[in-house]
Amino acid sequence: MDRYVVAGNPVEHSQSPFIHAMFAQATGHDLSYGRLLCPIDAFAATVQRFAAEGGRGCNVTVPFKFEAFGLAARHSERAALAQAANTLRFDADGWYADNTDGAGLVRDIERHAGRPLAGVRMLMIGAGGAAAGALGPLIEARPAELVLVNRTPEKAQALLDRHRGLAAAHGVSVAAAPLTDAGQAYDIVVNASASSMGGQASPVGAQVLRPGALVLDMMYGPAARDFIAWADAHGAVGRDGLGMLVEQAAEAFWVWRGVRPDAAPVLAALQERLRRPGP
């Protein structure tokens, strides 16, 4: 049986094993998928040991996405732009790294939330690994304007500079700014920062919201509740990152298995699973 894991720290609450078990059942693929806790100072050694013991690939979560990129001999174009990877495939001729976060985010926004990205004004908060993985596919979806804000604007600018050629090719206006000068009246706002983990309702002011704007936090569950409540209280439509999680997992399954499973029934099952009170 082919073995896969989600590697990270922390990792015990990851929903990825549930998601991939449903994908495997739906597609008739015989595989196992578990969790791999990696010590902060031993990510590479832990993942390399899993591969040596017969593992076929892994998803990578915080805080190892930049480190995972460096372990691979070959990279997808979107991973190369991000300089970060959330998916590793242990090929015999060298590990392959991809980043499926952005594809998952775009599919969730357009398919599950029903919001086309073409021609919209968009704000992304944060310039770390989550934003790096999402930026390229978001640009390829052709919003009219994409503004990236960060506590350190120089970091946002450096990330945008790597994507400037892609933005020009797709006719997308891009700009970087500090959190205190985020602009106003966006159609879609995505929080790719860690602010939700710290209990902060929003790192930007309500002026960034157009009435009815879609406001999505890449976090899900309790971590995203305050940001979603803030959005709803200001006339926007709040959404968490659960749909993105399932869609990026479907993309990773395709990278590993050559089959892209239908994410919609898995998202519905996961939403029901998380609504049920646990022990």
Secondary structure as the mmCIF struct_conf table of DSSP 4:
data_model
#
loop_
_struct_conf.conf_type_id
_struct_conf.id
_struct_conf.beg_label_comp_id
_struct_conf.beg_label_asym_id
_struct_conf.beg_label_seq_id
_struct_conf.end_label_comp_id
_struct_conf.end_label_asym_id
_struct_conf.end_label_seq_id
STRN STRN1 ASP A 2 GLY A 8
BEND BEND1 ASN A 9 PRO A 10
TURN_TY1_P TURN_TY1_P1 GLU A 12 HIS A 13
HELX_RH_AL_P HELX_RH_AL_P1 SER A 16 THR A 27
TURN_TY1_P TURN_TY1_P2 GLY A 28 GLY A 28
STRN STRN2 LEU A 31 LEU A 37
TURN_TY1_P TURN_TY1_P3 ILE A 40 ASP A 41
HELX_RH_AL_P HELX_RH_AL_P2 PHE A 43 ALA A 52
TURN_TY1_P TURN_TY1_P4 GLU A 53 GLY A 54
STRN STRN3 GLY A 55 VAL A 60
TURN_TY1_P TURN_TY1_P5 VAL A 62 PRO A 63
HELX_RH_AL_P HELX_RH_AL_P3 LYS A 65 LEU A 71
BEND BEND2 ALA A 73 ALA A 73
STRN STRN4 ARG A 74 HIS A 75
HELX_RH_AL_P HELX_RH_AL_P4 GLU A 77 ALA A 82
TURN_TY1_P TURN_TY1_P6 GLN A 83 GLN A 83
BEND BEND3 ASN A 86 ASN A 86
STRN STRN5 THR A 87 ARG A 89
TURN_TY1_P TURN_TY1_P7 ALA A 92 ASP A 93
BEND BEND4 GLY A 94 GLY A 94
STRN STRN6 TYR A 96 ASP A 98
HELX_RH_AL_P HELX_RH_AL_P5 ASP A 101 ARG A 107
HELX_RH_PI_P HELX_RH_PI_P1 ASP A 108 HIS A 112
BEND BEND5 ALA A 113 ALA A 113
TURN_TY1_P TURN_TY1_P8 ALA A 118 GLY A 119
STRN STRN7 ARG A 121 ILE A 125
BEND BEND6 GLY A 128 GLY A 128
HELX_RH_AL_P HELX_RH_AL_P6 GLY A 129 GLU A 140
TURN_TY1_P TURN_TY1_P9 ALA A 141 ALA A 141
BEND BEND7 ALA A 144 ALA A 144
STRN STRN8 GLU A 145 ASN A 150
BEND BEND8 ARG A 151 THR A 152
HELX_RH_AL_P HELX_RH_AL_P7 PRO A 153 ARG A 162
TURN_TY1_P TURN_TY1_P10 HIS A 163 HIS A 163
HELX_RH_AL_P HELX_RH_AL_P8 ARG A 164 ALA A 169
TURN_TY1_P TURN_TY1_P11 HIS A 170 GLY A 171
STRN STRN9 SER A 173 PRO A 178
HELX_RH_3T_P HELX_RH_3T_P1 LEU A 179 ASP A 181
BEND BEND9 GLN A 184 GLN A 184
STRN STRN10 TYR A 186 ASN A 191
BEND BEND10 SER A 193 ALA A 194
HELX_RH_3T_P HELX_RH_3T_P2 SER A 195 GLY A 198
TURN_TY1_P TURN_TY1_P12 GLY A 199 GLY A 199
BEND BEND11 ALA A 201 ALA A 201
BEND BEND12 PRO A 203 VAL A 204
HELX_RH_3T_P HELX_RH_3T_P3 ALA A 206 VAL A 208
STRN STRN11 LEU A 209 ASP A 217
BEND BEND13 MET A 218 MET A 218
TURN_TY1_P TURN_TY1_P13 GLY A 221 GLY A 221
HELX_RH_AL_P HELX_RH_AL_P9 PRO A 222 ALA A 233
TURN_TY1_P TURN_TY1_P14 HIS A 234 GLY A 235
STRN STRN12 VAL A 237 ARG A 239
BEND BEND14 GLY A 241 GLY A 241
HELX_RH_AL_P HELX_RH_AL_P10 LEU A 242 ARG A 257
BEND BEND15 GLY A 258 GLY A 258
HELX_RH_AL_P HELX_RH_AL_P11 ALA A 264 ARG A 275
BEND BEND16 ARG A 276 ARG A 276
#
